[in-house]
């Protein structure tokens, strides 16, 4: 059960985490002013408190409700916050009182019970609460600024009346089912079921009961191969055995409306789990439930109704379903907290917010990079440098710069370059989006390979969704690396191996994949090519060359190759060497590779250069030759 996450001990920590999040903060005062004001923005880690920038946990939208950190209200308006018991939070301001329970959608305002559309919950040790509910407790007005920010304003005079704040608090009243419209599943929604936080991964849903008695997880994954009930049971058994769990009960249900398998096991901590597997619509659905008080496998039978209510479907017309999905039009939010950048990405793509990289299974991808701008840089000069980079790295018939247009991203001017690239297997579309602000360059690269017209059509929606907190970026970072192509293309860095006694000058623009030169393998990548150094501490040059010749024999006369173009005996770095040049087609891409094999001090060296035909420009070939010729023995 590698996916299960037992939350044992978490609930006991909530009270401690809450106390940390509401430790006394100096009461905000609107000196010489007649109102207090808080300004914040969804996805931004900075807020403006009475004119002063402060760092906060980033607000987010859940079920149509903006969730914000509770502590910022005390800092802005001087409201009083206290903890009643382990999970009840009390907020008072003037004559107004609010009560919330962590993990519950039931709340109170001035003695009247209300329903919240999203329950207060802990995020990174900070309690996040519904914005509208908090504004109503304070008697504050809520408005939207020109830049999309939310502004909460409060006149600190006697203000006992409720101030309208829009449509009020959305409600879960009447919701009897809960599910995910994107991953297509629903489950009964009893009043005691509390949805947890899955860290933005909608393929995982976590729940607990209001009394913290049971815990439930649902996982969804794509699986092309259909599995029957017996096969599902075999998979459950295999996972349990791999986890060293004890099986207490097992059964398959091939005649159910959706065939499934069920298994009860005991894990190493002594907790009992009921696990279920279903397969439907090309997806595998995994359900795990544990009850901390269950002592016998039969004790889990009381959850039969809840577990059997699971359906691998979602009726979008049923208004009784609470939808946990945030996917809209096939897109979901991506966010990098460090840079303060949010945008929408295709929901089916892999998602790496930390490294700002998103990719489809078909090869489309989106990457984001933030660098320091060179002195005097403009959008126009940057765009021209990137066009130069294309011309110098693609042969003339392998690229077409289709368009270069002005645009606007997150309220500032932007430049978009659309280029068609052909590596030999069809035309790839590449969009380069350039934003320049406060001395930083924001680079968005969106690439769709041949045949992925659906991904290509999403470009406008994705780019229009980009939101950059420029002030946060300026506050959070100093000087960053530069991506100035015109300057860097002529620079290199000398790499030395003391262990093997050699040095070589590596271009600054190459990307290292393995650059520890004291090891036997070095690997760099660049546009359309690869550079490798491999060492073997024993053997002979003749033996290494014969192994290569054998590997290049095209016994089936495959027109794609490999085809040995030449084998030349020469001298390299002052020692005899054999140079083998090979042409072939890999994955539809024509390329050539050159291998230089030589030896010294009982070590066999093989330098391998690989370059696509589409990238074999005069500039690329000259740089490769310069790099290879820079190899020298140091005498150490």
PEQUICOR-V725062 format. One record per residue. N is the residue number from 0. RES is the residue in one letter. NEAR is the number of other C-alpha atoms within 12 Angstrom. D_LAST is the distance of its C-alpha to the last C-alpha in Angstrom with 2 decimals. Layout:
n:N res:RES near:NEAR d_last:D_LAST
n:N res:RES near:NEAR d_last:D_LAST
//
This chain:
n:0 res:X near:34 d_last:53.20
n:1 res:X near:18 d_last:49.83
n:2 res:X near:22 d_last:51.51
n:3 res:X near:28 d_last:53.95
n:4 res:X near:26 d_last:53.48
n:5 res:X near:29 d_last:55.84
n:6 res:X near:26 d_last:56.81
n:7 res:X near:21 d_last:57.93
n:8 res:X near:12 d_last:57.88
n:9 res:X near:17 d_last:57.46
n:10 res:X near:26 d_last:61.08
n:11 res:X near:15 d_last:61.09
n:12 res:X near:17 d_last:58.33
n:13 res:X near:31 d_last:60.19
n:14 res:X near:28 d_last:62.35
n:15 res:X near:21 d_last:59.42
n:16 res:X near:25 d_last:57.52
n:17 res:X near:36 d_last:60.70
n:18 res:X near:26 d_last:61.26
n:19 res:X near:21 d_last:57.80
n:20 res:X near:32 d_last:58.56
n:21 res:X near:30 d_last:61.88
n:22 res:X near:21 d_last:61.19
n:23 res:X near:18 d_last:63.31
n:24 res:X near:21 d_last:62.16
n:25 res:X near:17 d_last:63.80
n:26 res:X near:22 d_last:66.80
n:27 res:X near:28 d_last:66.44
n:28 res:X near:25 d_last:69.07
n:29 res:X near:24 d_last:70.18
n:30 res:X near:13 d_last:70.81
n:31 res:X near:8 d_last:73.29
n:32 res:X near:15 d_last:73.32
n:33 res:X near:14 d_last:75.92
n:34 res:X near:25 d_last:73.63
n:35 res:X near:35 d_last:70.46
n:36 res:X near:37 d_last:68.06
n:37 res:X near:42 d_last:65.08
n:38 res:X near:39 d_last:63.11
n:39 res:X near:44 d_last:60.52
n:40 res:X near:39 d_last:59.17
n:41 res:X near:38 d_last:58.37
n:42 res:X near:36 d_last:54.62
n:43 res:X near:38 d_last:53.83
n:44 res:X near:36 d_last:52.39
n:45 res:X near:36 d_last:54.16
n:46 res:X near:36 d_last:57.87
n:47 res:X near:30 d_last:60.10
n:48 res:X near:32 d_last:62.25
n:49 res:X near:31 d_last:65.02
n:50 res:X near:20 d_last:62.89
n:51 res:X near:19 d_last:59.66
n:52 res:X near:22 d_last:56.56
n:53 res:X near:25 d_last:55.54
n:54 res:X near:27 d_last:53.05
n:55 res:X near:36 d_last:54.66
n:56 res:X near:32 d_last:53.99
n:57 res:X near:36 d_last:54.38
n:58 res:X near:36 d_last:57.90
n:59 res:X near:33 d_last:58.34
n:60 res:X near:27 d_last:61.25
n:61 res:X near:32 d_last:62.59
n:62 res:X near:27 d_last:65.75
n:63 res:X near:24 d_last:66.67
n:64 res:X near:29 d_last:66.38
n:65 res:X near:33 d_last:63.98
n:66 res:X near:37 d_last:62.37
n:67 res:X near:43 d_last:61.27
n:68 res:X near:39 d_last:60.08
n:69 res:X near:45 d_last:63.08
n:70 res:X near:40 d_last:61.76
n:71 res:X near:47 d_last:61.82
n:72 res:X near:46 d_last:65.65
n:73 res:X near:31 d_last:65.94
n:74 res:X near:34 d_last:63.61
n:75 res:X near:40 d_last:65.62
n:76 res:X near:39 d_last:69.21
n:77 res:X near:30 d_last:69.33
n:78 res:X near:37 d_last:70.55
n:79 res:X near:33 d_last:70.67
n:80 res:X near:33 d_last:68.65
n:81 res:X near:29 d_last:69.18
n:82 res:X near:28 d_last:68.36
n:83 res:X near:18 d_last:71.38
n:84 res:X near:18 d_last:70.39
n:85 res:X near:22 d_last:67.07
n:86 res:X near:30 d_last:67.12
n:87 res:X near:27 d_last:69.98
n:88 res:X near:35 d_last:69.12
n:89 res:X near:30 d_last:71.92
n:90 res:X near:37 d_last:71.85
n:91 res:X near:29 d_last:74.59
n:92 res:X near:31 d_last:75.34
n:93 res:X near:23 d_last:78.75
n:94 res:X near:21 d_last:81.30
n:95 res:X near:28 d_last:78.95
n:96 res:X near:31 d_last:77.32
n:97 res:X near:36 d_last:74.94
n:98 res:X near:36 d_last:73.82
n:99 res:X near:42 d_last:70.96
n:100 res:X near:36 d_last:69.61
n:101 res:X near:42 d_last:65.91
n:102 res:X near:37 d_last:65.61
n:103 res:X near:35 d_last:69.25
n:104 res:X near:32 d_last:70.94
n:105 res:X near:32 d_last:74.05
n:106 res:X near:34 d_last:74.42
n:107 res:X near:28 d_last:77.22
n:108 res:X near:30 d_last:78.23
n:109 res:X near:26 d_last:81.03
n:110 res:X near:14 d_last:82.50
n:111 res:X near:14 d_last:82.33
n:112 res:X near:18 d_last:80.07
n:113 res:X near:28 d_last:77.83
n:114 res:X near:28 d_last:75.39
n:115 res:X near:36 d_last:71.85
n:116 res:X near:36 d_last:70.17
n:117 res:X near:41 d_last:66.84
n:118 res:X near:38 d_last:66.50
n:119 res:X near:41 d_last:64.68
n:120 res:X near:37 d_last:61.35
n:121 res:X near:34 d_last:58.20
n:122 res:X near:29 d_last:55.08
n:123 res:X near:18 d_last:51.98
n:124 res:X near:23 d_last:54.31
n:125 res:X near:30 d_last:56.64
n:126 res:X near:40 d_last:60.17
n:127 res:X near:41 d_last:60.83
n:128 res:X near:43 d_last:64.52
n:129 res:X near:39 d_last:66.71
n:130 res:X near:45 d_last:67.03
n:131 res:X near:34 d_last:70.65
n:132 res:X near:50 d_last:71.82
n:133 res:X near:49 d_last:70.31
n:134 res:X near:44 d_last:71.82
n:135 res:X near:36 d_last:75.21
n:136 res:X near:43 d_last:75.02
n:137 res:X near:43 d_last:74.37
n:138 res:X near:36 d_last:76.99
n:139 res:X near:37 d_last:74.43
n:140 res:X near:32 d_last:74.39
n:141 res:X near:30 d_last:71.60
n:142 res:X near:25 d_last:70.79
n:143 res:X near:19 d_last:68.05
n:144 res:X near:15 d_last:66.37
n:145 res:X near:12 d_last:65.61
n:146 res:X near:18 d_last:61.91
n:147 res:X near:19 d_last:62.65
n:148 res:X near:24 d_last:62.39
n:149 res:X near:30 d_last:64.98
n:150 res:X near:31 d_last:66.98
n:151 res:X near:38 d_last:68.93
n:152 res:X near:33 d_last:71.48
n:153 res:X near:39 d_last:73.76
n:154 res:X near:25 d_last:76.48
n:155 res:X near:25 d_last:76.43
n:156 res:X near:19 d_last:80.22
n:157 res:X near:15 d_last:82.50
n:158 res:X near:20 d_last:81.71
n:159 res:X near:20 d_last:83.28
n:160 res:X near:18 d_last:83.78
n:161 res:X near:25 d_last:81.42
n:162 res:X near:24 d_last:79.88
n:163 res:X near:19 d_last:79.43
n:164 res:X near:26 d_last:75.80
n:165 res:X near:18 d_last:76.19
n:166 res:X near:13 d_last:77.00
n:167 res:X near:25 d_last:76.22
n:168 res:X near:33 d_last:74.32
n:169 res:X near:27 d_last:73.71
n:170 res:X near:25 d_last:74.86
n:171 res:X near:30 d_last:74.07
n:172 res:X near:21 d_last:77.79
n:173 res:X near:18 d_last:78.85
n:174 res:X near:24 d_last:75.36
n:175 res:X near:23 d_last:75.78
n:176 res:X near:32 d_last:72.60
n:177 res:X near:40 d_last:68.96
n:178 res:X near:42 d_last:66.25
n:179 res:X near:35 d_last:63.66
n:180 res:X near:31 d_last:64.86
n:181 res:X near:32 d_last:61.44
n:182 res:X near:36 d_last:60.59
n:183 res:X near:34 d_last:64.27
n:184 res:X near:40 d_last:65.52
n:185 res:X near:35 d_last:68.26
n:186 res:X near:37 d_last:69.35
n:187 res:X near:27 d_last:72.39
n:188 res:X near:30 d_last:72.11
n:189 res:X near:26 d_last:74.01
n:190 res:X near:23 d_last:74.62
n:191 res:X near:22 d_last:72.32
n:192 res:X near:31 d_last:69.25
n:193 res:X near:37 d_last:66.56
n:194 res:X near:38 d_last:63.74
n:195 res:X near:33 d_last:60.32
n:196 res:X near:27 d_last:57.11
n:197 res:X near:21 d_last:54.61
n:198 res:X near:18 d_last:52.03
n:199 res:X near:26 d_last:53.07
n:200 res:X near:31 d_last:52.53
n:201 res:X near:32 d_last:55.95
n:202 res:X near:36 d_last:55.20
n:203 res:X near:32 d_last:55.63
n:204 res:X near:38 d_last:58.83
n:205 res:X near:35 d_last:59.49
n:206 res:X near:38 d_last:62.86
n:207 res:X near:35 d_last:64.49
n:208 res:X near:29 d_last:68.09
n:209 res:X near:24 d_last:69.66
n:210 res:X near:21 d_last:70.25
n:211 res:X near:28 d_last:66.61
n:212 res:X near:23 d_last:67.96
n:213 res:X near:34 d_last:66.15
n:214 res:X near:41 d_last:62.99
n:215 res:X near:37 d_last:62.49
n:216 res:X near:40 d_last:59.60
n:217 res:X near:43 d_last:59.76
n:218 res:X near:37 d_last:56.77
n:219 res:X near:31 d_last:56.90
n:220 res:X near:27 d_last:54.42
n:221 res:X near:20 d_last:54.71
n:222 res:X near:15 d_last:55.15
n:223 res:X near:12 d_last:56.21
n:224 res:X near:15 d_last:57.42
n:225 res:X near:18 d_last:60.82
n:226 res:X near:26 d_last:61.27
n:227 res:X near:24 d_last:64.64
n:228 res:X near:29 d_last:65.85
n:229 res:X near:25 d_last:64.83
n:230 res:X near:25 d_last:61.35
n:231 res:X near:34 d_last:61.08
n:232 res:X near:32 d_last:62.15
n:233 res:X near:23 d_last:59.55
n:234 res:X near:29 d_last:56.88
n:235 res:X near:39 d_last:58.23
n:236 res:X near:31 d_last:58.26
n:237 res:X near:19 d_last:54.67
n:238 res:X near:26 d_last:53.46
n:239 res:X near:33 d_last:55.46
n:240 res:X near:20 d_last:54.18
n:241 res:X near:15 d_last:50.56
n:242 res:X near:20 d_last:51.35
n:243 res:X near:18 d_last:52.88
n:244 res:X near:27 d_last:56.24
n:245 res:X near:27 d_last:59.61
n:246 res:X near:29 d_last:61.94
n:247 res:X near:25 d_last:65.49
n:248 res:X near:28 d_last:67.20
n:249 res:X near:28 d_last:66.39
n:250 res:X near:25 d_last:68.39
n:251 res:X near:27 d_last:68.19
n:252 res:X near:23 d_last:70.79
n:253 res:X near:21 d_last:70.90
n:254 res:X near:12 d_last:74.34
n:255 res:X near:15 d_last:73.55
n:256 res:X near:16 d_last:73.85
n:257 res:X near:27 d_last:70.04
n:258 res:X near:29 d_last:68.86
n:259 res:X near:38 d_last:66.61
n:260 res:X near:38 d_last:65.30
n:261 res:X near:39 d_last:65.69
n:262 res:X near:41 d_last:64.06
n:263 res:X near:37 d_last:64.35
n:264 res:X near:38 d_last:61.60
n:265 res:X near:31 d_last:60.61
n:266 res:X near:28 d_last:57.06
n:267 res:X near:17 d_last:55.19
n:268 res:X near:16 d_last:56.77
n:269 res:X near:21 d_last:60.23
n:270 res:X near:32 d_last:60.98
n:271 res:X near:34 d_last:63.05
n:272 res:X near:46 d_last:62.07
n:273 res:X near:48 d_last:64.07
n:274 res:X near:46 d_last:61.90
n:275 res:X near:43 d_last:63.23
n:276 res:X near:46 d_last:61.75
n:277 res:X near:45 d_last:63.46
n:278 res:X near:38 d_last:62.51
n:279 res:X near:30 d_last:64.18
n:280 res:X near:22 d_last:63.47
n:281 res:X near:18 d_last:59.93
n:282 res:X near:25 d_last:58.96
n:283 res:X near:35 d_last:58.45
n:284 res:X near:38 d_last:60.12
n:285 res:X near:42 d_last:59.14
n:286 res:X near:44 d_last:61.39
n:287 res:X near:44 d_last:60.70
n:288 res:X near:44 d_last:63.20
n:289 res:X near:42 d_last:63.24
n:290 res:X near:34 d_last:65.97
n:291 res:X near:28 d_last:64.97
n:292 res:X near:19 d_last:68.40
n:293 res:X near:25 d_last:68.51
n:294 res:X near:19 d_last:68.85
n:295 res:X near:23 d_last:70.04
n:296 res:X near:28 d_last:69.04
n:297 res:X near:20 d_last:72.64
n:298 res:X near:23 d_last:72.18
n:299 res:X near:34 d_last:70.20
n:300 res:X near:24 d_last:73.21
n:301 res:X near:18 d_last:74.57
n:302 res:X near:28 d_last:71.84
n:303 res:X near:18 d_last:73.03
n:304 res:X near:14 d_last:74.78
n:305 res:X near:29 d_last:71.78
n:306 res:X near:33 d_last:69.28
n:307 res:X near:28 d_last:71.72
n:308 res:X near:23 d_last:72.37
n:309 res:X near:34 d_last:68.91
n:310 res:X near:34 d_last:69.19
n:311 res:X near:34 d_last:66.41
n:312 res:X near:27 d_last:68.20
n:313 res:X near:26 d_last:69.02
n:314 res:X near:23 d_last:72.23
n:315 res:X near:20 d_last:71.49
n:316 res:X near:10 d_last:75.25
n:317 res:X near:18 d_last:75.81
n:318 res:X near:17 d_last:76.02
n:319 res:X near:22 d_last:76.08
n:320 res:X near:30 d_last:72.35
n:321 res:X near:37 d_last:69.88
n:322 res:X near:37 d_last:66.85
n:323 res:X near:39 d_last:63.48
n:324 res:X near:35 d_last:61.62
n:325 res:X near:31 d_last:60.47
n:326 res:X near:28 d_last:59.69
n:327 res:X near:20 d_last:61.75
n:328 res:X near:18 d_last:61.98
n:329 res:X near:23 d_last:58.99
n:330 res:X near:25 d_last:56.73
n:331 res:X near:29 d_last:55.52
n:332 res:X near:36 d_last:53.97
n:333 res:X near:38 d_last:50.26
n:334 res:X near:36 d_last:49.18
n:335 res:X near:31 d_last:46.07
n:336 res:X near:30 d_last:47.04
n:337 res:X near:29 d_last:44.07
n:338 res:X near:34 d_last:44.80
n:339 res:X near:38 d_last:48.55
n:340 res:X near:37 d_last:48.77
n:341 res:X near:35 d_last:51.18
n:342 res:X near:38 d_last:52.16
n:343 res:X near:34 d_last:53.73
n:344 res:X near:42 d_last:51.80
n:345 res:X near:36 d_last:53.23
n:346 res:X near:32 d_last:54.24
n:347 res:X near:28 d_last:52.90
n:348 res:X near:26 d_last:49.33
n:349 res:X near:25 d_last:46.49
n:350 res:X near:32 d_last:46.14
n:351 res:X near:22 d_last:43.06
n:352 res:X near:30 d_last:44.29
n:353 res:X near:18 d_last:41.17
n:354 res:X near:20 d_last:38.91
n:355 res:X near:31 d_last:41.86
n:356 res:X near:26 d_last:41.70
n:357 res:X near:34 d_last:44.71
n:358 res:X near:27 d_last:44.98
n:359 res:X near:25 d_last:47.68
n:360 res:X near:18 d_last:47.45
n:361 res:X near:19 d_last:48.12
n:362 res:X near:21 d_last:45.09
n:363 res:X near:34 d_last:46.70
n:364 res:X near:35 d_last:44.78
n:365 res:X near:39 d_last:44.98
n:366 res:X near:29 d_last:42.09
n:367 res:X near:36 d_last:42.29
n:368 res:X near:31 d_last:39.76
n:369 res:X near:37 d_last:40.33
n:370 res:X near:28 d_last:38.21
n:371 res:X near:27 d_last:38.79
n:372 res:X near:30 d_last:40.52
n:373 res:X near:26 d_last:39.13
n:374 res:X near:15 d_last:41.40
n:375 res:X near:14 d_last:44.43
n:376 res:X near:26 d_last:43.93
n:377 res:X near:24 d_last:47.12
n:378 res:X near:34 d_last:48.01
n:379 res:X near:22 d_last:48.71
n:380 res:X near:21 d_last:45.41
n:381 res:X near:36 d_last:43.51
n:382 res:X near:34 d_last:45.52
n:383 res:X near:24 d_last:44.80
n:384 res:X near:25 d_last:41.02
n:385 res:X near:32 d_last:41.29
n:386 res:X near:28 d_last:43.38
n:387 res:X near:20 d_last:40.79
n:388 res:X near:29 d_last:38.15
n:389 res:X near:35 d_last:40.43
n:390 res:X near:27 d_last:41.08
n:391 res:X near:28 d_last:37.41
n:392 res:X near:35 d_last:36.45
n:393 res:X near:34 d_last:39.52
n:394 res:X near:27 d_last:41.05
n:395 res:X near:21 d_last:44.54
n:396 res:X near:21 d_last:46.54
n:397 res:X near:30 d_last:44.54
n:398 res:X near:30 d_last:45.69
n:399 res:X near:23 d_last:48.87
n:400 res:X near:30 d_last:49.06
n:401 res:X near:17 d_last:52.53
n:402 res:X near:19 d_last:53.32
n:403 res:X near:25 d_last:52.19
n:404 res:X near:21 d_last:54.73
n:405 res:X near:20 d_last:55.38
n:406 res:X near:21 d_last:56.16
n:407 res:X near:23 d_last:56.38
n:408 res:X near:32 d_last:54.31
n:409 res:X near:27 d_last:55.29
n:410 res:X near:20 d_last:57.54
n:411 res:X near:22 d_last:55.12
n:412 res:X near:20 d_last:54.51
n:413 res:X near:31 d_last:52.06
n:414 res:X near:32 d_last:50.90
n:415 res:X near:37 d_last:50.73
n:416 res:X near:35 d_last:49.07
n:417 res:X near:31 d_last:50.06
n:418 res:X near:32 d_last:47.93
n:419 res:X near:29 d_last:48.32
n:420 res:X near:33 d_last:45.15
n:421 res:X near:32 d_last:45.12
n:422 res:X near:34 d_last:42.03
n:423 res:X near:27 d_last:44.20
n:424 res:X near:21 d_last:46.07
n:425 res:X near:21 d_last:48.57
n:426 res:X near:25 d_last:48.86
n:427 res:X near:30 d_last:47.27
n:428 res:X near:35 d_last:48.75
n:429 res:X near:34 d_last:46.50
n:430 res:X near:40 d_last:48.00
n:431 res:X near:40 d_last:45.99
n:432 res:X near:42 d_last:47.83
n:433 res:X near:44 d_last:46.83
n:434 res:X near:42 d_last:48.06
n:435 res:X near:35 d_last:47.24
n:436 res:X near:28 d_last:48.53
n:437 res:X near:26 d_last:47.74
n:438 res:X near:27 d_last:44.38
n:439 res:X near:34 d_last:43.16
n:440 res:X near:37 d_last:42.82
n:441 res:X near:42 d_last:44.16
n:442 res:X near:37 d_last:43.11
n:443 res:X near:34 d_last:44.95
n:444 res:X near:32 d_last:44.01
n:445 res:X near:40 d_last:46.58
n:446 res:X near:37 d_last:45.93
n:447 res:X near:35 d_last:48.37
n:448 res:X near:31 d_last:47.59
n:449 res:X near:24 d_last:50.23
n:450 res:X near:18 d_last:53.42
n:451 res:X near:22 d_last:52.98
n:452 res:X near:17 d_last:55.89
n:453 res:X near:17 d_last:56.84
n:454 res:X near:35 d_last:53.57
n:455 res:X near:28 d_last:53.92
n:456 res:X near:20 d_last:57.40
n:457 res:X near:27 d_last:56.12
n:458 res:X near:34 d_last:54.04
n:459 res:X near:22 d_last:56.80
n:460 res:X near:21 d_last:57.75
n:461 res:X near:33 d_last:54.17
n:462 res:X near:36 d_last:53.46
n:463 res:X near:22 d_last:56.82
n:464 res:X near:26 d_last:56.05
n:465 res:X near:34 d_last:53.01
n:466 res:X near:34 d_last:53.68
n:467 res:X near:42 d_last:51.21
n:468 res:X near:38 d_last:51.78
n:469 res:X near:31 d_last:50.38
n:470 res:X near:25 d_last:51.35
n:471 res:X near:31 d_last:49.52
n:472 res:X near:30 d_last:46.34
n:473 res:X near:24 d_last:46.61
n:474 res:X near:19 d_last:47.29
n:475 res:X near:19 d_last:44.53
n:476 res:X near:20 d_last:41.53
n:477 res:X near:17 d_last:39.99
n:478 res:X near:18 d_last:37.42
n:479 res:X near:19 d_last:35.81
n:480 res:X near:18 d_last:33.20
n:481 res:X near:25 d_last:34.46
n:482 res:X near:27 d_last:34.92
n:483 res:X near:29 d_last:35.65
n:484 res:X near:28 d_last:34.85
n:485 res:X near:24 d_last:35.50
n:486 res:X near:18 d_last:32.87
n:487 res:X near:20 d_last:30.20
n:488 res:X near:26 d_last:30.32
n:489 res:X near:21 d_last:28.43
n:490 res:X near:19 d_last:25.75
n:491 res:X near:20 d_last:22.33
n:492 res:X near:19 d_last:19.61
n:493 res:X near:19 d_last:15.86
n:494 res:X near:26 d_last:14.25
n:495 res:X near:26 d_last:10.58
n:496 res:X near:27 d_last:9.29
n:497 res:X near:17 d_last:6.70
n:498 res:X near:20 d_last:8.11
n:499 res:X near:30 d_last:7.90
n:500 res:X near:23 d_last:5.02
n:501 res:X near:27 d_last:7.95
n:502 res:X near:27 d_last:10.51
n:503 res:X near:31 d_last:14.27
n:504 res:X near:26 d_last:17.42
n:505 res:X near:37 d_last:20.01
n:506 res:X near:31 d_last:23.68
n:507 res:X near:27 d_last:25.25
n:508 res:X near:26 d_last:28.28
n:509 res:X near:32 d_last:26.62
n:510 res:X near:20 d_last:27.38
n:511 res:X near:21 d_last:24.66
n:512 res:X near:17 d_last:25.81
n:513 res:X near:20 d_last:22.57
n:514 res:X near:26 d_last:19.77
n:515 res:X near:20 d_last:17.58
n:516 res:X near:28 d_last:14.27
n:517 res:X near:20 d_last:13.04
n:518 res:X near:20 d_last:15.91
n:519 res:X near:24 d_last:16.72
n:520 res:X near:25 d_last:19.11
n:521 res:X near:30 d_last:19.28
n:522 res:X near:26 d_last:22.75
n:523 res:X near:30 d_last:24.36
n:524 res:X near:25 d_last:28.01
n:525 res:X near:27 d_last:29.93
n:526 res:X near:29 d_last:33.48
n:527 res:X near:35 d_last:34.28
n:528 res:X near:34 d_last:30.82
n:529 res:X near:30 d_last:27.69
n:530 res:X near:37 d_last:23.97
n:531 res:X near:37 d_last:21.90
n:532 res:X near:39 d_last:18.51
n:533 res:X near:30 d_last:18.86
n:534 res:X near:34 d_last:16.51
n:535 res:X near:25 d_last:17.95
n:536 res:X near:21 d_last:16.06
n:537 res:X near:16 d_last:18.78
n:538 res:X near:20 d_last:21.26
n:539 res:X near:25 d_last:21.29
n:540 res:X near:30 d_last:21.47
n:541 res:X near:20 d_last:25.15
n:542 res:X near:18 d_last:25.98
n:543 res:X near:30 d_last:24.43
n:544 res:X near:29 d_last:26.31
n:545 res:X near:18 d_last:29.50
n:546 res:X near:17 d_last:29.38
n:547 res:X near:26 d_last:29.20
n:548 res:X near:26 d_last:32.03
n:549 res:X near:15 d_last:34.08
n:550 res:X near:16 d_last:33.69
n:551 res:X near:28 d_last:34.87
n:552 res:X near:19 d_last:37.99
n:553 res:X near:18 d_last:40.99
n:554 res:X near:13 d_last:43.48
n:555 res:X near:11 d_last:46.16
n:556 res:X near:12 d_last:45.90
n:557 res:X near:14 d_last:45.47
n:558 res:X near:15 d_last:45.92
n:559 res:X near:21 d_last:43.35
n:560 res:X near:25 d_last:40.72
n:561 res:X near:28 d_last:37.98
n:562 res:X near:29 d_last:38.32
n:563 res:X near:25 d_last:35.54
n:564 res:X near:20 d_last:35.81
n:565 res:X near:19 d_last:33.34
n:566 res:X near:22 d_last:30.73
n:567 res:X near:20 d_last:28.80
n:568 res:X near:20 d_last:26.47
n:569 res:X near:16 d_last:24.06
n:570 res:X near:16 d_last:20.64
n:571 res:X near:26 d_last:18.09
n:572 res:X near:25 d_last:14.71
n:573 res:X near:16 d_last:15.35
n:574 res:X near:21 d_last:16.12
n:575 res:X near:21 d_last:19.60
n:576 res:X near:28 d_last:20.73
n:577 res:X near:33 d_last:24.01
n:578 res:X near:32 d_last:25.46
n:579 res:X near:34 d_last:28.37
n:580 res:X near:30 d_last:30.73
n:581 res:X near:33 d_last:33.30
n:582 res:X near:28 d_last:36.34
n:583 res:X near:30 d_last:38.26
n:584 res:X near:25 d_last:40.40
n:585 res:X near:22 d_last:39.49
n:586 res:X near:14 d_last:42.10
n:587 res:X near:20 d_last:43.93
n:588 res:X near:26 d_last:41.03
n:589 res:X near:30 d_last:39.97
n:590 res:X near:31 d_last:36.23
n:591 res:X near:33 d_last:33.61
n:592 res:X near:35 d_last:30.20
n:593 res:X near:36 d_last:27.48
n:594 res:X near:38 d_last:24.79
n:595 res:X near:42 d_last:21.85
n:596 res:X near:42 d_last:20.64
n:597 res:X near:36 d_last:17.80
n:598 res:X near:33 d_last:15.40
n:599 res:X near:29 d_last:12.21
n:600 res:X near:22 d_last:11.06
n:601 res:X near:15 d_last:14.34
n:602 res:X near:23 d_last:13.86
n:603 res:X near:30 d_last:16.60
n:604 res:X near:42 d_last:16.27
n:605 res:X near:36 d_last:19.57
n:606 res:X near:39 d_last:20.05
n:607 res:X near:35 d_last:23.70
n:608 res:X near:38 d_last:25.79
n:609 res:X near:38 d_last:29.35
n:610 res:X near:39 d_last:31.98
n:611 res:X near:36 d_last:35.73
n:612 res:X near:33 d_last:37.96
n:613 res:X near:36 d_last:39.71
n:614 res:X near:36 d_last:36.57
n:615 res:X near:32 d_last:35.39
n:616 res:X near:27 d_last:36.26
n:617 res:X near:18 d_last:34.95
n:618 res:X near:22 d_last:33.11
n:619 res:X near:35 d_last:31.43
n:620 res:X near:28 d_last:30.48
n:621 res:X near:18 d_last:29.07
n:622 res:X near:31 d_last:26.95
n:623 res:X near:37 d_last:25.59
n:624 res:X near:24 d_last:24.80
n:625 res:X near:19 d_last:23.10
n:626 res:X near:32 d_last:20.95
n:627 res:X near:28 d_last:19.96
n:628 res:X near:21 d_last:19.26
n:629 res:X near:24 d_last:16.95
n:630 res:X near:29 d_last:14.36
n:631 res:X near:25 d_last:11.35
n:632 res:X near:25 d_last:7.99
n:633 res:X near:19 d_last:5.47
n:634 res:X near:16 d_last:3.81
n:635 res:X near:13 d_last:0.00
//
